[in-house]
Amino acid sequence: MSAPGQDKPTPKRANGEREAEILALLHQAGEPLIPREVAERLTGGPTYSTVVTILTRMYDKELLTRTPRGRAYAYAPATDEDGFAARRMRGALEERPDRRAVLSRFVDELSTTDEELLRRLLGPTDGPGR
């Protein structure tokens, strides 16, 4: 229990939540940020070393790019939000051994509008091999 006048400690967040928060922050920034800049903009006051650790892990997962800036690295998202959604979809597909079944179920559950959009994106169906 906290003594009167003392703040309660901030509950620890799951790594995925912090990563999502950092990714959103970097997208909004519109330019690469160094860890100090990220730490200053985050809610909940994570330590500088925690921010560096999370950014490094995100870089290792290929979620971020980094470029040297002074004595630090500046980090930026590896792709835009649509690109990350596409990566998640591809990752889900790659987790299952029967790709045909997964894709079939995916298409079955699309709305008519999304199914038509997918057909247009895939191109004409009267060409060779289709």
FISEGU-418893 format. One record per atom (N, C-alpha, C): z, y, x; residue in three letters. Coordinates in steps of 0.2 Angstrom, whole numbers, padded with zeros to 4 digits, always signed. Atoms other than C-alpha are relative to their C-alpha. Example, Ala and Ser with C-alpha at 12.3 -4.5 7.8 and 13.67 -1.06 7.14 Angstrom:
<rs>
+0000-0006+0004Ala
+0039-0022+0062Ala
+0000+0006+0004Ala
-0001-0006-0004Ser
+0036-0005+0068Ser
+0003+0005-0004Ser
</rs>
This chain:
<rs>
+0000-0006+0004Met
+0000+0000+0000Met
+0000+0006+0004Met
+0000-0006-0004Ser
-0004+0017+0007Ser
+0006+0005-0002Ser
-0005-0005+0000Ala
+0009+0030+0010Ala
-0003+0006-0004Ala
+0003-0006+0004Pro
+0007+0046-0001Pro
-0003+0005+0005Pro
+0004-0005-0004Gly
-0006+0058+0005Gly
-0005-0004+0005Gly
+0005+0004-0004Gln
-0015+0044+0015Gln
-0006-0003-0004Gln
+0005+0002+0004Asp
-0032+0039+0010Asp
+0000-0008+0001Asp
+0001+0008+0000Lys
-0035+0020+0006Lys
-0006-0001+0004Lys
+0006+0002-0004Pro
-0047+0011+0018Pro
-0006-0001-0005Pro
+0006+0002+0004Thr
-0065+0010+0012Thr
-0001-0007+0000Thr
+0002+0007+0000Pro
-0069-0007+0007Pro
-0006-0002+0004Pro
+0006+0002-0005Lys
-0081-0016+0019Lys
-0005-0002-0005Lys
+0006+0002+0003Arg
-0098-0018+0013Arg
-0004-0006+0003Arg
+0004+0006-0002Ala
-0109-0033+0014Ala
-0006+0003+0005Ala
+0005-0002-0004Asn
-0122-0032+0028Asn
-0007+0002-0004Asn
+0007-0001+0003Gly
-0137-0033+0016Gly
+0001+0007-0004Gly
+0000-0006+0003Glu
-0130-0018+0006Glu
-0001+0006+0005Glu
+0001-0006-0005Arg
-0128-0007+0022Arg
-0007+0000+0003Arg
+0007-0001-0002Glu
-0146-0012+0028Glu
-0004+0003-0005Glu
+0004-0003+0005Ala
-0153-0007+0011Ala
+0002+0007+0000Ala
-0002-0007+0000Glu
-0143+0009+0012Glu
-0004+0004+0006Glu
+0003-0003-0006Ile
-0150+0013+0030Ile
-0007+0000-0001Ile
+0008+0000+0001Leu
-0168+0008+0025Leu
-0002+0005-0005Leu
+0001-0006+0005Ala
-0167+0020+0010Ala
+0000+0007+0004Ala
-0001-0006-0003Leu
-0160+0033+0021Leu
-0006+0002+0005Leu
+0006-0001-0004Leu
-0174+0031+0034Leu
-0006+0002-0003Leu
+0006-0001+0004His
-0187+0031+0021His
+0000+0008-0002His
-0001-0007+0002Gln
-0180+0048+0014Gln
-0001+0005+0006Gln
+0000-0004-0005Ala
-0179+0055+0031Ala
-0007+0002+0002Ala
+0006-0001-0002Gly
-0197+0054+0034Gly
-0002+0001+0007Gly
+0001+0000-0007Glu
-0195+0054+0053Glu
+0005-0005+0003Glu
-0004+0005-0003Pro
-0187+0042+0065Pro
+0007+0004+0002Pro
-0007-0003-0001Leu
-0168+0045+0067Leu
+0004-0004+0005Leu
-0004+0004-0005Ile
-0156+0040+0081Ile
+0006-0002-0003Ile
-0006+0002+0004Pro
-0140+0031+0077Pro
+0005+0005-0002Pro
-0005-0005+0002Arg
-0129+0046+0077Arg
-0002+0004-0006Arg
+0002-0004+0006Glu
-0140+0055+0064Glu
+0000-0005-0006Glu
-0001+0005+0005Val
-0140+0039+0054Val
+0008+0000-0003Val
-0007+0000+0001Ala
-0121+0038+0055Ala
+0003+0006-0004Ala
-0002-0006+0003Glu
-0119+0056+0050Glu
-0002+0000-0007Glu
+0003+0000+0007Arg
-0129+0053+0034Arg
+0002-0005-0004Arg
-0002+0006+0004Leu
-0121+0037+0028Leu
+0006+0002-0003Leu
-0006+0000+0004Thr
-0108+0036+0015Thr
+0005-0005+0002Thr
-0005+0005-0001Gly
-0092+0027+0018Gly
+0002+0000+0008Gly
-0002-0001-0007Gly
-0091+0032+0037Gly
+0001-0006+0004Gly
+0000+0006-0005Pro
-0096+0017+0047Pro
+0001+0003+0007Pro
-0001-0002-0007Thr
-0092+0019+0065Thr
-0007+0000+0003Thr
+0006-0001-0003Tyr
-0106+0024+0077Tyr
-0002-0007+0003Tyr
+0002+0007-0002Ser
-0105+0006+0085Ser
-0003-0005-0005Ser
+0002+0004+0006Thr
-0107-0002+0068Thr
-0007+0002-0002Thr
+0006-0002+0001Val
-0122+0008+0065Val
-0005-0002+0005Val
+0004+0002-0006Val
-0130+0004+0082Val
-0001-0008-0001Val
+0001+0008+0001Thr
-0127-0015+0078Thr
-0004-0001-0006Thr
+0005+0001+0006Ile
-0135-0014+0061Ile
-0007+0002+0001Ile
+0007-0002-0001Leu
-0150-0004+0067Leu
-0003-0005+0005Leu
+0003+0005-0005Thr
-0152-0017+0082Thr
-0002-0006-0004Thr
+0001+0007+0004Arg
-0151-0032+0070Arg
-0006+0001-0005Arg
+0006-0002+0004Met
-0164-0023+0058Met
-0006+0000+0004Met
+0006+0000-0005Tyr
-0175-0020+0073Tyr
-0002-0007+0001Tyr
+0002+0008-0002Asp
-0174-0039+0078Asp
-0003-0003-0006Asp
+0003+0004+0006Lys
-0178-0044+0060Lys
-0007+0003-0002Lys
+0007-0003+0001Glu
-0194-0033+0061Glu
+0000+0005-0006Glu
+0000-0005+0006Leu
-0188-0021+0047Leu
-0001+0007+0003Leu
+0001-0007-0003Leu
-0188-0006+0059Leu
-0004+0000+0006Leu
+0003-0001-0006Thr
-0198+0001+0073Thr
+0005+0004+0004Thr
-0004-0004-0003Arg
-0190+0010+0087Arg
-0003+0003+0006Arg
+0003-0004-0005Thr
-0195+0023+0100Thr
+0005+0004+0004Thr
-0005-0003-0004Pro
-0185+0030+0115Pro
+0000+0008-0002Pro
-0001-0008+0001Arg
-0178+0048+0111Arg
+0006+0002+0005Arg
-0005-0001-0005Gly
-0168+0054+0126Gly
+0004-0006+0002Gly
-0004+0006-0003Arg
-0154+0041+0130Arg
+0001-0005-0006Arg
-0001+0004+0005Ala
-0155+0033+0113Ala
-0007-0002-0003Ala
+0006+0001+0003Tyr
-0168+0025+0102Tyr
+0000+0003-0007Tyr
+0001-0003+0007Ala
-0175+0033+0086Ala
-0003-0006-0004Ala
+0003+0005+0004Tyr
-0178+0021+0072Tyr
-0003+0002-0007Tyr
+0004-0002+0006Ala
-0190+0021+0057Ala
-0002-0007-0003Ala
+0002+0006+0003Pro
-0195+0008+0044Pro
-0007-0002+0002Pro
+0006+0003-0002Ala
-0208-0004+0049Ala
-0006+0000-0005Ala
+0006-0001+0005Thr
-0218-0002+0033Thr
+0003+0004-0006Thr
-0003-0003+0006Asp
-0216+0007+0016Asp
+0003-0004-0004Asp
-0004+0004+0005Glu
-0206+0001+0001Glu
-0005-0005-0003Glu
+0005+0005+0003Asp
-0222-0008-0006Asp
-0001-0005+0005Asp
+0001+0005-0006Gly
-0224-0017+0011Gly
+0006-0004+0000Gly
-0006+0004-0001Phe
-0206-0023+0011Phe
+0000-0004-0006Phe
+0000+0004+0006Ala
-0208-0029-0007Ala
-0005-0006+0001Ala
+0005+0006-0001Ala
-0224-0039-0002Ala
+0003-0005+0005Ala
-0003+0005-0005Arg
-0214-0046+0013Arg
+0005-0005-0003Arg
-0004+0004+0004Arg
-0201-0052+0001Arg
-0003-0006-0004Arg
+0004+0004+0004Met
-0214-0060-0010Met
-0002-0006+0005Met
+0003+0005-0005Arg
-0222-0069+0005Arg
+0005-0004+0003Arg
-0006+0004-0003Gly
-0205-0075+0012Gly
+0002-0005-0005Gly
-0002+0005+0005Ala
-0201-0083-0005Ala
-0005-0005-0001Ala
+0006+0005+0000Leu
-0218-0091-0005Leu
+0001-0005+0006Leu
-0001+0004-0006Glu
-0215-0098+0013Glu
+0006-0004+0000Glu
-0006+0004+0000Glu
-0198-0105+0009Glu
-0001-0007-0004Glu
+0001+0006+0004Arg
-0206-0118-0003Arg
-0005-0004+0003Arg
+0005+0004-0003Pro
-0216-0133+0003Pro
-0007+0000-0004Pro
+0006+0000+0005Asp
-0228-0133-0013Asp
-0002+0007-0002Asp
+0002-0007+0002Arg
-0236-0116-0012Arg
-0004+0000-0006Arg
+0004+0000+0007Arg
-0248-0121-0026Arg
+0004+0001-0006Arg
-0004+0000+0006Ala
-0234-0124-0038Ala
+0003+0007+0000Ala
-0003-0006+0000Val
-0225-0108-0033Val
-0005+0006-0002Val
+0005-0005+0002Leu
-0241-0097-0035Leu
-0002-0001-0007Leu
+0001+0001+0007Ser
-0245-0106-0051Ser
+0005+0003-0005Ser
-0006-0003+0004Arg
-0228-0102-0058Arg
+0000+0007+0000Arg
+0000-0008-0001Phe
-0229-0084-0052Phe
-0006+0003-0005Phe
+0005-0003+0005Val
-0246-0081-0061Val
+0001-0002-0007Val
-0002+0002+0007Asp
-0240-0090-0077Asp
+0005+0005-0003Asp
-0005-0004+0003Glu
-0226-0078-0078Glu
-0002+0008+0001Glu
+0002-0007+0000Leu
-0236-0062-0075Leu
-0002+0003-0007Leu
+0003-0003+0006Ser
-0240-0050-0089Ser
-0007+0000+0000Ser
+0008+0000+0000Thr
-0258-0049-0095Thr
-0002+0006+0004Thr
+0002-0006-0004Thr
-0259-0032-0087Thr
+0000-0002+0008Thr
+0000+0001-0007Asp
-0253-0038-0070Asp
-0005-0006+0002Asp
+0004+0005-0001Glu
-0263-0054-0071Glu
-0007+0003+0001Glu
+0007-0003-0001Glu
-0279-0044-0073Glu
-0001+0005+0006Glu
+0000-0004-0006Leu
-0274-0032-0059Leu
-0001-0005+0006Leu
+0001+0005-0005Leu
-0272-0047-0048Leu
-0007-0003+0001Leu
+0007+0003+0000Arg
-0289-0054-0053Arg
-0005+0005+0003Arg
+0004-0005-0003Arg
-0297-0037-0048Arg
+0001+0000+0007Arg
-0001+0000-0007Leu
-0288-0037-0032Leu
-0003-0006+0004Leu
+0003+0006-0004Leu
-0294-0054-0027Leu
-0007+0000+0000Leu
+0007-0001+0000Gly
-0312-0049-0031Gly
-0004-0005-0004Gly
+0004+0004+0005Pro
-0326-0058-0039Pro
+0001-0007+0001Pro
-0001+0007+0000Thr
-0325-0076-0043Thr
-0006-0004+0000Thr
+0006+0003+0000Asp
-0343-0080-0043Asp
-0003-0001+0007Asp
+0003+0000-0007Gly
-0345-0080-0024Gly
+0001-0008+0003Gly
-0001+0007-0003Pro
-0346-0096-0013Pro
+0007-0001+0002Pro
-0007+0002-0002Gly
-0330-0106-0011Gly
+0005+0002-0005Gly
-0005-0002+0005Arg
-0322-0099-0027Arg
-0002-0004-0007Arg
</rs>
